[in-house]
Each structure stands twice: as C-alpha cells, then as structure tokens.
Amino acid sequence: MQLANSYSVRALTLAIASITAGAAIAATEEDKLDTIIVTASRTAQTVEQALAPVTVITREDIATSQAQDIPELLERAPGIQVTRNGGPGAIASVFVRGASSSQTLVLVDGVRVNSAAAGGAALQYLTPEQIERIEIVRGPHSSLYGADAIGGVIQIFTRKGEGKPKLSITVGGGSRGTSNYALNYGGKTGNTRFNFGASLYETEGFDITPEKINMQGDKDAYRNKSLSMSLTHQFDNDIEVGFNAMNAEGKVEFDNLSSFGPPANNAPYTNFKNSSAGAYISLPVNDIWQTRLETGWMRDYGYQRIKDAQGNHKATSHYRTWRNTVTWQNDIAWSDNQLTTAGLEYYKDRADNSSPYKNNNKPVDSRSNKAVFVQNQSYFDGHDLQVGLRYDDNEEYGHKTTGNIAWGIDLPASLRLVTSYGTAFRAPTFNDLYFPGANPKLKPEESENYEVALKGRHSFGNWSVAAFQNNIDDMIRWAPQSNGIWTPLNVDKARIRGIEAQLDTVLAGWQLNTTVTLLDPEDRKTGKQLVKRAKQMLTLNADRQYGDFSIGGTLKAQSKTYNDTANKQQLGGFGTVDLRTGYRFSSSFKGQLKVVNLFDKDYHTTKGYNSEPRGVFVSVTYTPEI
C-alpha cells in the first residue's frame, strides 16, 4: 500500500507530533480506520495500515460507554477477557488472547507501568475521566518493546488539549453510595497544548465474598483521587517538547480469603499510590531523519492494613516498585517507500516488600535492562512489509533476542490479507526470583506466534477475521515442593490457538460493534484448559442517536472457566447486559444514565469473589463557554 505522502521530514514530524499530543477523535467506526496510531510500529500510521490487529478506544467511546474503570473499557475489544477479585478498585486481571496480565505490556503515555514485583499493571486504579484514548495491539511485540509483550501491548494516553481552551465539570452518583466528580481544563494556545484534570470516585461497594466465606457480610468500599496533566509546545523549527504526569491514590477494602493474614473479624484494606510521568524532545536532524529522546518514571505502592474490632489500624504488609526509563528513537525515511526505526532503551527497576527480597541471603532491590532495537517498514504497490529485531540484556536473568516479520497484501474487492510471525518473552518478576521460597535461577518465559488475518472495508461496514497460534515455553508456575515450601519453576508449556472476528456496521440507524473470540488455551503438559481462560467470548455494543437523545447497550458473554490447573473448580459461563442513555439539554449541559448488570446476574470470574450486582448511575457534565 503506497503512503498518501512521501516521508519528508516535515510530514514525519507532524505525524509523530500528532501522536505525542493526541490524535483527533474519530466520530465513526469508518473514521477509526484512518485514525493515526503509534503503538503497533512505534511510528505514526493509520489503523488500516497497521500490520497487527489493533483496536482504538477514543475519547468519544469512553464518554459514550460511561465506564467506571479501564478494565471495563478494555472488554470492548476482541480477544480481551477481564477477571476481578470483587468490585471497583479490586484486583483486575486482563487476559489478551489468553495471555495473562503479566504477559501483556501496559504503557501510559509511553511509560512502562507493569509492576516489577507482581508482573501485571494496576489498571483498576486508572480513571476514564483522565484518558484521551487507548490503543490495543494484539500479538507479540517484544521485537519493539522487550519483556512482557507476549499477548500484546496496551497503551493508554492521558487527555491532551485541543482547540480553544475549555472547562469540563462532571458530577455523578448512583447505587451503593457511589459518587463521582471530575474536572478537566485544556486546549491550545498558539503552539502550546495543555490539559489539567482531577477526579474523585467513591463508593460504599458491596460484599465481594459470599456470606458462607466472609461471615462479616460487610461492604467493601473504594475511594480514588486522581490528578493528571500534560503540556506540549512546538517551536517554529519543528522541535517539540512535552511533559505529562498522572497520579492516583486512595483506599480499597477487601476480604482476605487466604488461611494466612488477618483473622476474619478484622477489616483489611489497601492504601495505594499509582503514578507515572514522562518528558520528551522530538526534533528533525535533517530532511529524512527524525530523532526523539524521552524519559519516564513510574511507581506502584500498596500498603495493606487492618482495622481490628477495637478500631485500631495496624500494618500487615507492603509492596513498592519504581522504574526509570530512557529511550532514544530515530526514524529515518531513507526512501519514499522505506522507513527505518532504530533506538536504544535503558530502564532500571527497583522494588521492596514486607518480606525482603534476597538472593543467597544477600538483599536485592534493583535490576537494570539495556536494549537495542531496529525495524524497517517497506511500502510497495499493494504490499507492506515490516521486519523488526530487538536485543535485551538484563543484569539478573540474562539476554534475549526477539524478532517479528509481517506482510500485508491488498486484494481485490477491498480485501486485505496480513500474515505475521513473531517471538516474545516475559521476564520473571522480583516475586518470582527473590521472594521467600522463590527461585533466582528462573529463565524468562518464551513464546512463538503465527498469525493470518483477512479484513474487508465495504459499504455495509468493516470486518476482520484473524487466526493465530501462540506457543509458550518455560512458563513459570508456583508449586509446593517436598519440604512444603512453594517455589516457582519453569515447568509449563502452553498452546493458545484462537480465532477473532469483528464487525462494525450500521443497521436501521444503530451503530453496531460485534466481536467474537474463540480460544483453545491448552496446558501442553496436562492437556487441561488454562486457568481462568474462557474458550468463547462475545461482545455486542449498540448505540443510536436521536437528535439530542442517545441510547445504547452492551451485551457481554463468555463460556465457563476453571480456577485451578486440574480443572476441578469450575466457574460457570455467563452473560450480562448494560444499558445507557444520554441527553444534551443545551450546548453546555449533558446528562447520562447507565444501568449495570440489568438482569442482576449472579456470576463469578474468580472463585470466592462476587461480581457487581445491578446498579443505576447518573451524571451531569457542564462545559461552559470561556
């Protein structure tokens, strides 16, 4: 496929700048195919050009969905399954194509936010009010991003300013004593774009465990205070600098189902702090060479405490992780149809735990990773080719080399065929390597993925079908040893086969988005179904506009799962329905209403934890003229 414009440095600069500052919001599913994205190749391209399955959740999608958190938004995409240990604020695990949370890399404005201790990212603490858009890239991408990109990459972009500066205030509330307040002020003044946001979410919650397990019958509350900011300036010589930051902190109550920890008559809770920040400078070196230097920082703190019967608050455990990252990326358009991306990346992880990390009785609190990556994209008449290679050297678990190759072919009748092959790996965490009873000799998990996809763009709508197989070796499993101590070992192998299908169309005025995922997630050692992975998933989003009035709904369904490796603890399949509506009273006032779990379905995604019952939530957004 020929690019619409040759890669002159000014066009490349503007394209990359549009990414770092936030792309324009698409109004329709058709427009989304032309939306500029960056995650699939680390360079600016449209969704249609991307040689990987990509889903973009825009600011308009976020506002329409009335989602309470990021995991709820992610469930809109094909191939994604979410499990929760309760309601809002509780631990949420996101499975991309059957890969676990620790096998999926999460970025916030380019900053890696996966925990160095636990592996996954604390997505349950990020608030939708502060998010501009989300890019989801399915399939292995370690050749560009290194560790943990086995299932895919999820990149979250905070809100950026655009157009005349404006203020937005949202006030909402609803079932279970829930209240939500959000404020955003942002826009563009000259060559400077900015946005400042703040939000407060509180809910009394519900009892997340069945009464027969948790004899208290208490409600598990959640409170989240979030702040975000972004600032970008482009100089007349096309040099651009930017800064962004986000912070979420609060308290989430939970019920401890373990035989360890506080007794049943205590009320456990976690005080959390989750932050990230980044800065960059992007500049043209010459007519064909664009360079970008960026630095990032993240932290993920959790302090677990209990409130005993006498009202005393006592500390029980804690975890803390930090990461500092520096990336130097260069995009060189050495021909009208050739773009080479090459760069260096360095990051350092630090962590501590209430049970100190040790290796041979020596304290361990940090590790560093150095990497070099290169990728070339070729654009010919009706053909696209992308080839990438990356080398990572980690001071604790050694070096890994990963690669990827993808080929896209334009076919008659507005069809496109894409084939790809890629390798990836997941790094063992601090908990895997150094927690009491852990194994400092662990190797990284490795994967090999094959994929073929066909997609069409027609008058009735846009559709795609992808088939893939991901073979994962040296999977890490914690298991009891003869001495009774639980130890992680590289003992498991998995084969995840799947088919994803998606259709975006308009029927009788209704905008419909349907996704179907069929998986065969098999433990190759036992032949059993992988823990918590569903074999069938369906999502249907339907929305319609009647002048100033809107109405819509979401149907989510999945088949049974198992909570254990032996497949003896079965969790039944389920389907839920959410309804939503909105009305614009004036140019400044908009009201919304949402009904969650309309039929009050009793279901479980994690054994021992209840899912959210039926609830009704309303909100009013005020956007005054300034």
Protein Blocks (a to p, Z undefined) as FASTA:
>chain_A
ZZfbdcdfklmmmmmmmmmnopaddfbfklmmmpccfklnopacdfklpccdcddddfkl
mmmnopabfklmmmmpghiacddebdehiacdddeehiafklpccdeehiafbdfknopa
cfklpcfklpfbdcddedjfklmnoghilnbccdddddddehjddddddddddehhiacd
dddddddehjaccdddddddddebjafbdfklmmnopacdddddddddddddddfkopac
dddddddddddddddfbfghjdfkbccddddddddddddddddfblmbccdddddddddd
dddddddfkopacdfbdcddddddddddddddfbfkbccdddddddddddddfbdcdeeh
iacfbdcddddddddddddehiacdddddddddfknopadddddddddddehhiacdddd
ddddddddfklmmgghiafkbccddddddddddddddfkbccdddddddddehiacdddd
fkopacdddfbccddddddddddddeehiacdddddddddddfknopacehiafbdcddd
ddddehjaccdddddddddddfbfnlpaccdddddddddddddfblkbccddddehklop
acdfbghiacddddddddddddddZZ
